[in-house]
Amino acid sequence: MKAKGWIIIGIVAVLLISGVVIYWRNNIGNRQLMDMNYHFDRAIVRLPNGEVVEGKLTSWLDFSDSDVVQVKIDGKTYLTSYVNVCLIDD
C-alpha cells in the first residue's frame, strides 16, 4: 500500500479511537475516566465569599497533580480546592 493510504488509515484510526474515548468519558456518569471506584450523589461547595452551595452532583473531576477539583452542581461548574468541597454518596 502506498504511503498516502497508510496516512489516511492512521488518521481514521485516531479519529475513531478519539470518538470512542470521548463518548465513553461523557457517558459513564459522574465517575472519572480511569478511577471507576468513586461515585457521589451530592456535593457541598464553600465559595470565596462565604456562600455555601449544595446540590445534586452532575459530574466531578480531580487533577492528579494538584488539590484542585471541578464539580458540576445543578448545571453550574465550580473549580476549587478539595478544602472547599464535600462529596457525598447517599
Order of alpha helices (4+ residues) and beta strands (2+ residues): alpha-beta-beta-beta-beta-beta
